Amino acid sequence: MTQDIRTGRRAWFMLIAITMLTTAGMTVVLPVLPFVVQRYVPDQSHLAVWVGVLEAVNALCAFLVAPFLGRLSDRVGRRPIIVIAAFGAVVGYLLFGIGGSIWVLLLGRVIQGITAGDLPALFAYLADITPPEQRAKRFGLLGALAGIGTMVGPALGGLLAAVDVTLPVFATAGFAAVIAVLSLVLLPESLAPENRATELTVRDMHPLRVFREVFARRELRPLMLALVFTTVPFLFFVNNFSVLAIDSIAWTATQVGLVTAAVGIIDIVIQGLLLGILVKRIGERGVLIAGIAAQGVGMLGLALVASVLAEPLVFIVGTLVLAAGQGAATATMDAVLSTAVGHDEQGWIAGAIQSLNSGLGVVAPLLAGALYASIAHSAPYWLGIALFAVAIVLLARVRTTGSASATLEPAATEPAARH
């Protein structure tokens, strides 16, 4: 029993370390991505489109691989997937940093996208080591710790970019190497053999089949639809964030990095300090709706910056309000969806969520780039506000339980639906 407790604690602390290193490493690159791409794009008016293409290809690879890795982790365990993906990420980031042409950048994003398909294994790992009643709290805490990485990463990226815009990319490769070694040496396996899936079929790992199955389950459908209508506008924001800063307020990579670091601080406050209180006070549905509404307000600020009010203060406030809403809503949605399925489906639901995010990540950056370059710089943001409104309507219709009628009703598991 004592050994199990020690192993559980070590697993939790390792997951904390991996999460912080992963987010720090990934966000080191965020401020500089358009600046790196800028070197290889002759016509700068096409910068948003090329950034969109690179991110879409990255997301496409993750979309195709995530169901496979998620379901594979249900069969062979979480640890092997996490370790292999971390070593692969080192290769992808090194290629992107070396560059030389837009096609080398593309290859780097392909490899990094494939390795990002391990996220379902990380989410499932957390579910494995956490009782259902504590998952909202732990998802929120992990989000706050990720916020520390998000705070440190962009600030570091902005400072390194002052030396050379590719230096943050090589720093990210270093972070990935540390994660790989830590996972290989210290990370215990979280999925006991008796809880593993007994079979692994190609049918279970087909990305489109995962979509059909998850949307076929009545208790998951409104939540997944709401996830679609909140993920797309957030991807608009992520894809065009640095480009809007360059075009509208003439910011440098260092300034973009500092604001992105502030987003990390917001994540720490919302997910680490306030989320548990908010869930108790207004329930899961209340947190989801309030978080999405805040994202809409933040998106409105960015729409104004892109159209009629190109002021740095409006850009900063809009970004931080959007980030606050996204942090609260995302952690709560992760917990609700995790609780809605059984122990042997944690990898499956995490894979479905990651596949959905990645599938939308293929379309949203291309759409954002096209709207931004062809219609108006503000077009992606106005569309995003409308999509947030649809998500609020969907969640307002979800049945609730509890004294305040504000907690999402626990869903019954239907594992048979997948066979």
Secondary structure, DSSP 8 states (H G I E B T S, - for coil): -HHHHHHHHHHHHHHHHHHHHHHHHHHHHTTTHHHHHHTT-SSGGGHHHHHHHHHHHHHHHHHHHHHHHHHHHHHH-SHHHHHHHHHHHHHHHHHHHH-SSHHHHHHHHHHHHHHGGGHHHHHHHHHHTS-GGGHHHHHHHHHHHHHHHHHHHHHHHHHHHTT-TTHHHHHHHHHHHHHHHHHHHH----S-GGGS-S---HHHH-HHHHHHHHHHSTTTHHHHHHHHHHHHHHHHHHHHHHHHHHHHH---HHHHHHHHHHHHHHHIIIIIIIHHHHHHHHHHHHHHHHHHHHHHHHHHHHHHHHHT---HHHHHHHHHHHHHHHHHHHHHHHHHHHHTS-GGGHHHHHHHHHHHHHHHHHHHHHHHHHIIIII-TTHHHHHHHHHHHHHHHHHHTS-EESTTS-EE------GGGG-
